[in-house]
Every structure is written in C-alpha cells, then in structure tokens.
Amino acid sequence: MNKMTKGALATGLDVALLLGGGGTLAVWNKSVAEPAGTITSGDLELTAGTGT
C-alpha cells in the first residue's frame, strides 16, 4: 500500500468517526430559556476582608 492510499484511508476513517460521533453530541446538550436579568456595565471593585 503506498503513502497516498494510506493517507486517503486514514482521512476517510477520520471523517467517518467525526460524522458518526457528531450525532451523539445533541444527547448531552440541553438548553433552557431563563430570564437573563439586567446587565450593568461599570467598574468592578473587590475588597479583601477577613475570612470566616
């Protein structure tokens, strides 16, 4: 088997795995509509305090 044939077979196998595995992604993803609330821009000021 020459290099061109090996490369073509490897590429074909990779594409088949990507397409076959891509169908299962939707099983693990779920979206829910939630109210986003208000986004306020400004300065973020953090102060350190004592831990409890």
PQR file of N, CA, C, O and H, with PARSE charges and radii, in Angstrom:
ATOM      1  N   MET A   1       0.860  -1.170   0.000 -0.4000 1.5000
ATOM      2  CA  MET A   1       0.000   0.000   0.000 -0.0000 2.0000
ATOM      3  C   MET A   1       0.908   1.235   0.000  0.5500 1.7000
ATOM      4  O   MET A   1       1.820   1.337   0.820 -0.5500 1.4000
ATOM      5  N   ASN A   2       0.661   2.147  -0.899 -0.4000 1.5000
ATOM      6  CA  ASN A   2       1.519   3.328  -0.962 -0.0000 2.0000
ATOM      7  C   ASN A   2       1.035   4.424  -0.002  0.5500 1.7000
ATOM      8  O   ASN A   2      -0.023   4.293   0.614 -0.5500 1.4000
ATOM      9  H   ASN A   2      -0.080   2.064  -1.566  0.4000 1.0000
ATOM     10  N   LYS A   3       1.808   5.492   0.117 -0.4000 1.5000
ATOM     11  CA  LYS A   3       1.503   6.563   1.063 -0.0000 2.0000
ATOM     12  C   LYS A   3       0.193   7.255   0.734  0.5500 1.7000
ATOM     13  O   LYS A   3      -0.549   7.641   1.638 -0.5500 1.4000
ATOM     14  H   LYS A   3       2.667   5.598  -0.384  0.4000 1.0000
ATOM     15  N   MET A   4      -0.103   7.417  -0.556 -0.4000 1.5000
ATOM     16  CA  MET A   4      -1.332   8.103  -0.960 -0.0000 2.0000
ATOM     17  C   MET A   4      -2.563   7.303  -0.526  0.5500 1.7000
ATOM     18  O   MET A   4      -3.543   7.879  -0.054 -0.5500 1.4000
ATOM     19  H   MET A   4       0.499   7.104  -1.290  0.4000 1.0000
ATOM     20  N   THR A   5      -2.515   6.005  -0.682 -0.4000 1.5000
ATOM     21  CA  THR A   5      -3.644   5.153  -0.293 -0.0000 2.0000
ATOM     22  C   THR A   5      -3.814   5.155   1.225  0.5500 1.7000
ATOM     23  O   THR A   5      -4.934   5.241   1.729 -0.5500 1.4000
ATOM     24  H   THR A   5      -1.719   5.537  -1.066  0.4000 1.0000
ATOM     25  N   LYS A   6      -2.710   5.059   1.945 -0.4000 1.5000
ATOM     26  CA  LYS A   6      -2.780   5.094   3.410 -0.0000 2.0000
ATOM     27  C   LYS A   6      -3.354   6.417   3.904  0.5500 1.7000
ATOM     28  O   LYS A   6      -4.175   6.437   4.821 -0.5500 1.4000
ATOM     29  H   LYS A   6      -1.800   4.989   1.536  0.4000 1.0000
ATOM     30  N   GLY A   7      -2.926   7.513   3.301 -0.4000 1.5000
ATOM     31  CA  GLY A   7      -3.441   8.828   3.688 -0.0000 2.0000
ATOM     32  C   GLY A   7      -4.921   8.960   3.403  0.5500 1.7000
ATOM     33  O   GLY A   7      -5.670   9.510   4.211 -0.5500 1.4000
ATOM     34  H   GLY A   7      -2.259   7.497   2.555  0.4000 1.0000
ATOM     35  N   ALA A   8      -5.348   8.452   2.241 -0.4000 1.5000
ATOM     36  CA  ALA A   8      -6.765   8.517   1.883 -0.0000 2.0000
ATOM     37  C   ALA A   8      -7.612   7.667   2.825  0.5500 1.7000
ATOM     38  O   ALA A   8      -8.706   8.077   3.213 -0.5500 1.4000
ATOM     39  H   ALA A   8      -4.739   8.005   1.585  0.4000 1.0000
ATOM     40  N   LEU A   9      -7.121   6.500   3.192 -0.4000 1.5000
ATOM     41  CA  LEU A   9      -7.861   5.648   4.121 -0.0000 2.0000
ATOM     42  C   LEU A   9      -7.934   6.275   5.511  0.5500 1.7000
ATOM     43  O   LEU A   9      -8.978   6.231   6.162 -0.5500 1.4000
ATOM     44  H   LEU A   9      -6.232   6.167   2.877  0.4000 1.0000
ATOM     45  N   ALA A  10      -6.836   6.851   5.956 -0.4000 1.5000
ATOM     46  CA  ALA A  10      -6.829   7.497   7.267 -0.0000 2.0000
ATOM     47  C   ALA A  10      -7.774   8.691   7.297  0.5500 1.7000
ATOM     48  O   ALA A  10      -8.496   8.891   8.274 -0.5500 1.4000
ATOM     49  H   ALA A  10      -5.988   6.887   5.427  0.4000 1.0000
ATOM     50  N   THR A  11      -7.771   9.480   6.235 -0.4000 1.5000
ATOM     51  CA  THR A  11      -8.666  10.639   6.161 -0.0000 2.0000
ATOM     52  C   THR A  11     -10.117  10.201   6.124  0.5500 1.7000
ATOM     53  O   THR A  11     -10.961  10.789   6.800 -0.5500 1.4000
ATOM     54  H   THR A  11      -7.185   9.317   5.441  0.4000 1.0000
ATOM     55  N   GLY A  12     -10.414   9.180   5.345 -0.4000 1.5000
ATOM     56  CA  GLY A  12     -11.783   8.662   5.272 -0.0000 2.0000
ATOM     57  C   GLY A  12     -12.261   8.134   6.613  0.5500 1.7000
ATOM     58  O   GLY A  12     -13.408   8.354   7.003 -0.5500 1.4000
ATOM     59  H   GLY A  12      -9.729   8.702   4.796  0.4000 1.0000
ATOM     60  N   LEU A  13     -11.384   7.441   7.315 -0.4000 1.5000
ATOM     61  CA  LEU A  13     -11.742   6.913   8.625 -0.0000 2.0000
ATOM     62  C   LEU A  13     -11.974   8.048   9.623  0.5500 1.7000
ATOM     63  O   LEU A  13     -12.911   7.999  10.419 -0.5500 1.4000
ATOM     64  H   LEU A  13     -10.452   7.262   6.999  0.4000 1.0000
ATOM     65  N   ASP A  14     -11.125   9.056   9.575 -0.4000 1.5000
ATOM     66  CA  ASP A  14     -11.294  10.214  10.461 -0.0000 2.0000
ATOM     67  C   ASP A  14     -12.614  10.927  10.213  0.5500 1.7000
ATOM     68  O   ASP A  14     -13.319  11.281  11.158 -0.5500 1.4000
ATOM     69  H   ASP A  14     -10.363   9.096   8.929  0.4000 1.0000
ATOM     70  N   VAL A  15     -12.948  11.136   8.955 -0.4000 1.5000
ATOM     71  CA  VAL A  15     -14.208  11.805   8.613 -0.0000 2.0000
ATOM     72  C   VAL A  15     -15.388  10.971   9.073  0.5500 1.7000
ATOM     73  O   VAL A  15     -16.357  11.512   9.606 -0.5500 1.4000
ATOM     74  H   VAL A  15     -12.376  10.847   8.187  0.4000 1.0000
ATOM     75  N   ALA A  16     -15.324   9.663   8.875 -0.4000 1.5000
ATOM     76  CA  ALA A  16     -16.417   8.791   9.306 -0.0000 2.0000
ATOM     77  C   ALA A  16     -16.588   8.841  10.819  0.5500 1.7000
ATOM     78  O   ALA A  16     -17.716   8.864  11.312 -0.5500 1.4000
ATOM     79  H   ALA A  16     -14.537   9.223   8.442  0.4000 1.0000
ATOM     80  N   LEU A  17     -15.487   8.857  11.558 -0.4000 1.5000
ATOM     81  CA  LEU A  17     -15.584   8.936  13.018 -0.0000 2.0000
ATOM     82  C   LEU A  17     -16.150  10.272  13.476  0.5500 1.7000
ATOM     83  O   LEU A  17     -16.952  10.318  14.408 -0.5500 1.4000
ATOM     84  H   LEU A  17     -14.571   8.838  11.158  0.4000 1.0000
ATOM     85  N   LEU A  18     -15.736  11.365  12.826 -0.4000 1.5000
ATOM     86  CA  LEU A  18     -16.260  12.674  13.189 -0.0000 2.0000
ATOM     87  C   LEU A  18     -17.756  12.781  12.903  0.5500 1.7000
ATOM     88  O   LEU A  18     -18.512  13.306  13.720 -0.5500 1.4000
ATOM     89  H   LEU A  18     -15.084  11.327  12.069  0.4000 1.0000
ATOM     90  N   LEU A  19     -18.179  12.286  11.750 -0.4000 1.5000
ATOM     91  CA  LEU A  19     -19.599  12.362  11.409 -0.0000 2.0000
ATOM     92  C   LEU A  19     -20.431  11.442  12.288  0.5500 1.7000
ATOM     93  O   LEU A  19     -21.531  11.806  12.703 -0.5500 1.4000
ATOM     94  H   LEU A  19     -17.565  11.859  11.086  0.4000 1.0000
ATOM     95  N   GLY A  20     -19.918  10.261  12.572 -0.4000 1.5000
ATOM     96  CA  GLY A  20     -20.649   9.314  13.412 -0.0000 2.0000
ATOM     97  C   GLY A  20     -20.737   9.784  14.847  0.5500 1.7000
ATOM     98  O   GLY A  20     -21.776   9.613  15.485 -0.5500 1.4000
ATOM     99  H   GLY A  20     -19.024   9.965  12.235  0.4000 1.0000
ATOM    100  N   GLY A  21     -19.686  10.366  15.368 -0.4000 1.5000
ATOM    101  CA  GLY A  21     -19.675  10.844  16.748 -0.0000 2.0000
ATOM    102  C   GLY A  21     -20.411  12.148  16.919  0.5500 1.7000
ATOM    103  O   GLY A  21     -20.848  12.462  18.026 -0.5500 1.4000
ATOM    104  H   GLY A  21     -18.842  10.505  14.851  0.4000 1.0000
ATOM    105  N   GLY A  22     -20.566  12.927  15.846 -0.4000 1.5000
ATOM    106  CA  GLY A  22     -21.244  14.213  15.934 -0.0000 2.0000
ATOM    107  C   GLY A  22     -22.720  14.093  16.218  0.5500 1.7000
ATOM    108  O   GLY A  22     -23.325  15.020  16.755 -0.5500 1.4000
ATOM    109  H   GLY A  22     -20.212  12.672  14.947  0.4000 1.0000
ATOM    110  N   GLY A  23     -23.315  12.962  15.865 -0.4000 1.5000
ATOM    111  CA  GLY A  23     -24.737  12.764  16.099 -0.0000 2.0000
ATOM    112  C   GLY A  23     -25.084  12.591  17.564  0.5500 1.7000
ATOM    113  O   GLY A  23     -26.222  12.838  17.964 -0.5500 1.4000
ATOM    114  H   GLY A  23     -22.824  12.209  15.428  0.4000 1.0000
ATOM    115  N   THR A  24     -24.122  12.170  18.370 -0.4000 1.5000
ATOM    116  CA  THR A  24     -24.403  11.933  19.785 -0.0000 2.0000
ATOM    117  C   THR A  24     -24.235  13.182  20.626  0.5500 1.7000
ATOM    118  O   THR A  24     -24.582  13.171  21.807 -0.5500 1.4000
ATOM    119  H   THR A  24     -23.198  11.969  18.046  0.4000 1.0000
ATOM    120  N   LEU A  25     -23.713  14.258  20.058 -0.4000 1.5000
ATOM    121  CA  LEU A  25     -23.485  15.473  20.824 -0.0000 2.0000
ATOM    122  C   LEU A  25     -24.796  16.068  21.334  0.5500 1.7000
ATOM    123  O   LEU A  25     -24.830  16.614  22.437 -0.5500 1.4000
ATOM    124  H   LEU A  25     -23.430  14.267  19.099  0.4000 1.0000
ATOM    125  N   ALA A  26     -25.862  15.976  20.564 -0.4000 1.5000
ATOM    126  CA  ALA A  26     -27.146  16.552  20.957 -0.0000 2.0000
ATOM    127  C   ALA A  26     -27.732  15.851  22.173  0.5500 1.7000
ATOM    128  O   ALA A  26     -28.519  16.450  22.905 -0.5500 1.4000
ATOM    129  H   ALA A  26     -25.834  15.533  19.668  0.4000 1.0000
ATOM    130  N   VAL A  27     -27.370  14.610  22.400 -0.4000 1.5000
ATOM    131  CA  VAL A  27     -27.885  13.877  23.551 -0.0000 2.0000
ATOM    132  C   VAL A  27     -27.374  14.495  24.849  0.5500 1.7000
ATOM    133  O   VAL A  27     -28.072  14.472  25.863 -0.5500 1.4000
ATOM    134  H   VAL A  27     -26.731  14.123  21.805  0.4000 1.0000
ATOM    135  N   TRP A  28     -26.166  15.045  24.825 -0.4000 1.5000
ATOM    136  CA  TRP A  28     -25.550  15.563  26.028 -0.0000 2.0000
ATOM    137  C   TRP A  28     -25.773  17.058  26.205  0.5500 1.7000
ATOM    138  O   TRP A  28     -25.420  17.603  27.251 -0.5500 1.4000
ATOM    139  H   TRP A  28     -25.600  15.064  24.001  0.4000 1.0000
ATOM    140  N   ASN A  29     -26.345  17.735  25.222 -0.4000 1.5000
ATOM    141  CA  ASN A  29     -26.579  19.173  25.312 -0.0000 2.0000
ATOM    142  C   ASN A  29     -28.055  19.445  25.517  0.5500 1.7000
ATOM    143  O   ASN A  29     -28.907  18.805  24.900 -0.5500 1.4000
ATOM    144  H   ASN A  29     -26.632  17.292  24.373  0.4000 1.0000
ATOM    145  N   LYS A  30     -28.349  20.383  26.371 -0.4000 1.5000
ATOM    146  CA  LYS A  30     -29.723  20.771  26.620 -0.0000 2.0000
ATOM    147  C   LYS A  30     -29.734  22.270  26.874  0.5500 1.7000
ATOM    148  O   LYS A  30     -28.852  22.790  27.558 -0.5500 1.4000
ATOM    149  H   LYS A  30     -27.657  20.903  26.872  0.4000 1.0000
ATOM    150  N   SER A  31     -30.710  22.956  26.338 -0.4000 1.5000
ATOM    151  CA  SER A  31     -30.807  24.388  26.586 -0.0000 2.0000
ATOM    152  C   SER A  31     -32.167  24.708  27.187  0.5500 1.7000
ATOM    153  O   SER A  31     -33.186  24.130  26.810 -0.5500 1.4000
ATOM    154  H   SER A  31     -31.426  22.534  25.782  0.4000 1.0000
ATOM    155  N   VAL A  32     -32.159  25.627  28.115 -0.4000 1.5000
ATOM    156  CA  VAL A  32     -33.377  26.055  28.791 -0.0000 2.0000
ATOM    157  C   VAL A  32     -33.402  27.573  28.749  0.5500 1.7000
ATOM    158  O   VAL A  32     -32.397  28.227  29.029 -0.5500 1.4000
ATOM    159  H   VAL A  32     -31.331  26.097  28.422  0.4000 1.0000
ATOM    160  N   ALA A  33     -34.549  28.127  28.401 -0.4000 1.5000
ATOM    161  CA  ALA A  33     -34.685  29.581  28.356 -0.0000 2.0000
ATOM    162  C   ALA A  33     -34.880  30.103  29.781  0.5500 1.7000
ATOM    163  O   ALA A  33     -35.789  29.673  30.490 -0.5500 1.4000
ATOM    164  H   ALA A  33     -35.366  27.595  28.174  0.4000 1.0000
ATOM    165  N   GLU A  34     -34.041  31.008  30.178 -0.4000 1.5000
ATOM    166  CA  GLU A  34     -34.115  31.629  31.502 -0.0000 2.0000
ATOM    167  C   GLU A  34     -34.102  33.139  31.324  0.5500 1.7000
ATOM    168  O   GLU A  34     -33.464  33.649  30.403 -0.5500 1.4000
ATOM    169  H   GLU A  34     -33.302  31.358  29.602  0.4000 1.0000
ATOM    170  N   PRO A  35     -34.796  33.856  32.190 -0.5600 1.5000
ATOM    171  CA  PRO A  35     -34.711  35.309  32.102  0.2800 2.0000
ATOM    172  C   PRO A  35     -33.292  35.760  32.431  0.5500 1.7000
ATOM    173  O   PRO A  35     -32.726  35.372  33.453 -0.5500 1.4000
ATOM    174  N   ALA A  36     -32.733  36.575  31.563 -0.4000 1.5000
ATOM    175  CA  ALA A  36     -31.335  36.969  31.709 -0.0000 2.0000
ATOM    176  C   ALA A  36     -31.124  38.031  32.762  0.5500 1.7000
ATOM    177  O   ALA A  36     -30.026  38.137  33.309 -0.5500 1.4000
ATOM    178  H   ALA A  36     -33.193  36.890  30.733  0.4000 1.0000
ATOM    179  N   GLY A  37     -32.119  38.807  33.060 -0.4000 1.5000
ATOM    180  CA  GLY A  37     -31.945  39.862  34.040 -0.0000 2.0000
ATOM    181  C   GLY A  37     -31.318  41.092  33.405  0.5500 1.7000
ATOM    182  O   GLY A  37     -31.349  41.260  32.186 -0.5500 1.4000
ATOM    183  H   GLY A  37     -33.011  38.721  32.616  0.4000 1.0000
ATOM    184  N   THR A  38     -30.760  41.934  34.229 -0.4000 1.5000
ATOM    185  CA  THR A  38     -30.183  43.185  33.768 -0.0000 2.0000
ATOM    186  C   THR A  38     -28.665  43.086  33.753  0.5500 1.7000
ATOM    187  O   THR A  38     -28.059  42.575  34.695 -0.5500 1.4000
ATOM    188  H   THR A  38     -30.735  41.797  35.219  0.4000 1.0000
ATOM    189  N   ILE A  39     -28.067  43.567  32.701 -0.4000 1.5000
ATOM    190  CA  ILE A  39     -26.616  43.643  32.614 -0.0000 2.0000
ATOM    191  C   ILE A  39     -26.221  45.092  32.806  0.5500 1.7000
ATOM    192  O   ILE A  39     -26.663  45.966  32.061 -0.5500 1.4000
ATOM    193  H   ILE A  39     -28.559  43.982  31.936  0.4000 1.0000
ATOM    194  N   THR A  40     -25.401  45.345  33.793 -0.4000 1.5000
ATOM    195  CA  THR A  40     -24.954  46.693  34.087 -0.0000 2.0000
ATOM    196  C   THR A  40     -23.453  46.761  33.863  0.5500 1.7000
ATOM    197  O   THR A  40     -22.705  45.926  34.369 -0.5500 1.4000
ATOM    198  H   THR A  40     -25.043  44.634  34.398  0.4000 1.0000
ATOM    199  N   SER A  41     -23.021  47.746  33.112 -0.4000 1.5000
ATOM    200  CA  SER A  41     -21.584  47.907  32.905 -0.0000 2.0000
ATOM    201  C   SER A  41     -21.049  48.925  33.884  0.5500 1.7000
ATOM    202  O   SER A  41     -21.777  49.810  34.333 -0.5500 1.4000
ATOM    203  H   SER A  41     -23.629  48.424  32.700  0.4000 1.0000
ATOM    204  N   GLY A  42     -19.790  48.800  34.211 -0.4000 1.5000
ATOM    205  CA  GLY A  42     -19.180  49.726  35.146 -0.0000 2.0000
ATOM    206  C   GLY A  42     -17.872  49.173  35.638  0.5500 1.7000
ATOM    207  O   GLY A  42     -17.260  48.333  34.977 -0.5500 1.4000
ATOM    208  H   GLY A  42     -19.199  48.081  33.846  0.4000 1.0000
ATOM    209  N   ASP A  43     -17.435  49.630  36.783 -0.4000 1.5000
ATOM    210  CA  ASP A  43     -16.178  49.188  37.375 -0.0000 2.0000
ATOM    211  C   ASP A  43     -16.449  48.082  38.378  0.5500 1.7000
ATOM    212  O   ASP A  43     -17.409  48.136  39.147 -0.5500 1.4000
ATOM    213  H   ASP A  43     -17.932  50.312  37.320  0.4000 1.0000
ATOM    214  N   LEU A  44     -15.596  47.092  38.355 -0.4000 1.5000
ATOM    215  CA  LEU A  44     -15.679  46.019  39.335 -0.0000 2.0000
ATOM    216  C   LEU A  44     -14.685  46.330  40.439  0.5500 1.7000
ATOM    217  O   LEU A  44     -13.481  46.432  40.203 -0.5500 1.4000
ATOM    218  H   LEU A  44     -14.816  47.048  37.730  0.4000 1.0000
ATOM    219  N   GLU A  45     -15.207  46.478  41.641 -0.4000 1.5000
ATOM    220  CA  GLU A  45     -14.342  46.834  42.773 -0.0000 2.0000
ATOM    221  C   GLU A  45     -14.406  45.691  43.779  0.5500 1.7000
ATOM    222  O   GLU A  45     -15.476  45.370  44.295 -0.5500 1.4000
ATOM    223  H   GLU A  45     -16.185  46.395  41.832  0.4000 1.0000
ATOM    224  N   LEU A  46     -13.262  45.082  44.054 -0.4000 1.5000
ATOM    225  CA  LEU A  46     -13.182  43.995  45.013 -0.0000 2.0000
ATOM    226  C   LEU A  46     -12.381  44.450  46.212  0.5500 1.7000
ATOM    227  O   LEU A  46     -11.346  45.101  46.068 -0.5500 1.4000
ATOM    228  H   LEU A  46     -12.393  45.344  43.635  0.4000 1.0000
ATOM    229  N   THR A  47     -12.857  44.110  47.388 -0.4000 1.5000
ATOM    230  CA  THR A  47     -12.124  44.415  48.605 -0.0000 2.0000
ATOM    231  C   THR A  47     -11.938  43.127  49.392  0.5500 1.7000
ATOM    232  O   THR A  47     -12.833  42.284  49.446 -0.5500 1.4000
ATOM    233  H   THR A  47     -13.698  43.581  47.505  0.4000 1.0000
ATOM    234  N   ALA A  48     -10.777  42.987  49.997 -0.4000 1.5000
ATOM    235  CA  ALA A  48     -10.483  41.795  50.797 -0.0000 2.0000
ATOM    236  C   ALA A  48     -10.943  42.029  52.220  0.5500 1.7000
ATOM    237  O   ALA A  48     -10.753  43.106  52.784 -0.5500 1.4000
ATOM    238  H   ALA A  48     -10.050  43.672  49.953  0.4000 1.0000
ATOM    239  N   GLY A  49     -11.536  41.028  52.776 -0.4000 1.5000
ATOM    240  CA  GLY A  49     -11.971  41.120  54.168 -0.0000 2.0000
ATOM    241  C   GLY A  49     -11.419  39.931  54.947  0.5500 1.7000
ATOM    242  O   GLY A  49     -10.648  39.135  54.412 -0.5500 1.4000
ATOM    243  H   GLY A  49     -11.690  40.152  52.318  0.4000 1.0000
ATOM    244  N   THR A  50     -11.810  39.818  56.186 -0.4000 1.5000
ATOM    245  CA  THR A  50     -11.358  38.700  56.991 -0.0000 2.0000
ATOM    246  C   THR A  50     -12.194  37.482  56.665  0.5500 1.7000
ATOM    247  O   THR A  50     -13.397  37.580  56.426 -0.5500 1.4000
ATOM    248  H   THR A  50     -12.437  40.465  56.620  0.4000 1.0000
ATOM    249  N   GLY A  51     -11.548  36.348  56.660 -0.4000 1.5000
ATOM    250  CA  GLY A  51     -12.260  35.114  56.369 -0.0000 2.0000
ATOM    251  C   GLY A  51     -13.002  34.584  57.571  0.5500 1.7000
ATOM    252  O   GLY A  51     -12.617  34.832  58.714 -0.5500 1.4000
ATOM    253  H   GLY A  51     -10.571  36.269  56.855  0.4000 1.0000
ATOM    254  N   THR A  52     -14.062  33.857  57.313 -0.4000 1.5000
ATOM    255  CA  THR A  52     -14.822  33.256  58.407 -0.0000 2.0000
ATOM    256  C   THR A  52     -14.940  31.773  58.205  0.5500 1.7000
ATOM    257  O   THR A  52     -15.548  31.085  59.025 -0.5500 1.4000
ATOM    258  H   THR A  52     -14.375  33.654  56.385  0.4000 1.0000
TER
END
